[in-house]
Amino acid sequence: MPACVVHTYANHASKLTSRFGLPRELIRDVSGQVAFEEEMAKLKPLRVSDQDISDASVKLVTNHTSAFADQRIVAQRHQVSIVLFSIFLFIIHSFLLTLFSCRFASSPSPR
């Protein structure tokens, strides 16, 4: 009987939220403009002028490399999206109310 070889592919995606502390459920399905995208067999962390993005990239690439050290990495992708949002603060009867407003997409972006 011939030998059987099984290949299993998995997509290990990681996402970061904004530095503004927006609730995840608010920004999960919003539309955004892709500011940067790179796909290669092996990525190096991004080095951009925004230190938060650079730090997050280092963290993601390092975690991905160590978490899947026993697996063959076929491809990696960086994608930085810009999402427009507004924060409204209201004071009503001595209570502070925070309202977030995001531009929603007609359909969720691919994950």
C-alpha positions in Angstrom: 0.0 0.0 0.0 1.5 3.4 -0.9 2.5 5.8 1.8 0.2 8.7 2.5 1.4 12.2 3.2 -1.0 14.7 4.9 -0.3 18.4 4.8 -2.3 20.6 7.2 -2.4 24.3 6.7 -3.4 26.8 9.5 -3.9 30.5 9.5 -2.5 32.0 12.7 -3.9 35.6 12.6 -3.2 38.1 15.3 -4.9 41.4 15.7 -4.2 44.5 17.7 -6.7 47.1 18.7 -6.1 50.9 18.6 -4.0 52.7 21.1 -7.0 54.8 21.9 -8.7 52.0 23.9 -11.7 51.6 21.7 -13.9 48.6 22.6 -13.0 45.7 20.3 -16.7 45.1 19.4 -16.9 48.6 18.0 -13.9 48.4 15.7 -14.1 44.8 14.6 -16.4 45.4 11.6 -15.6 49.0 10.7 -14.2 50.0 7.3 -10.8 51.3 7.1 -8.2 52.4 4.7 -5.1 50.2 4.3 -2.1 52.4 5.0 0.5 49.7 4.6 0.5 46.0 3.6 3.4 43.6 3.1 3.5 39.9 2.5 6.6 37.7 2.3 7.7 34.2 3.3 9.3 35.7 6.4 8.7 39.2 7.7 10.8 41.5 9.7 9.1 43.9 12.1 8.0 47.2 10.7 10.1 50.2 11.3 7.9 53.3 10.9 7.8 56.7 12.4 4.8 55.8 14.7 6.5 54.1 17.6 3.3 52.3 18.7 3.0 50.6 15.3 6.7 49.7 15.4 6.4 48.2 18.9 3.3 46.3 18.1 4.9 44.9 14.9 8.0 43.7 16.9 5.7 42.1 19.5 3.6 40.3 16.8 6.5 39.0 14.7 8.4 37.8 17.8 5.3 36.1 19.3 4.5 34.5 16.0 8.0 33.2 15.5 8.3 31.7 19.0 4.7 30.3 19.1 5.0 28.4 15.9 8.7 27.4 16.0 7.8 23.8 15.3 5.8 24.6 12.2 6.9 25.7 8.7 5.8 29.2 8.0 4.6 29.5 4.4 3.9 33.3 4.4 3.4 36.2 6.8 1.5 39.4 6.2 1.5 42.8 7.9 -1.5 45.1 7.3 -1.9 48.5 9.0 -5.4 50.0 8.6 -6.6 53.5 9.4 -10.1 53.7 10.9 -11.8 57.0 11.3 -13.7 57.5 14.6 -14.9 60.2 17.0 -15.2 60.3 20.7 -17.9 62.4 22.3 -17.9 63.2 26.0 -21.0 64.4 27.7 -21.6 65.5 31.3 -25.2 64.9 32.3 -26.2 65.5 36.0 -22.6 65.1 37.1 -22.1 61.8 35.2 -19.6 61.5 32.5 -20.9 59.7 29.4 -18.5 58.6 26.6 -19.8 57.8 23.1 -17.7 56.3 20.3 -18.7 56.7 16.7 -17.0 54.7 13.9 -17.6 54.5 10.2 -19.1 51.0 9.6 -18.3 48.8 6.6 -21.1 47.4 4.4 -19.6 44.0 5.0 -16.9 42.8 7.4 -13.3 42.9 6.1 -11.6 39.5 5.4 -9.8 38.0 8.4 
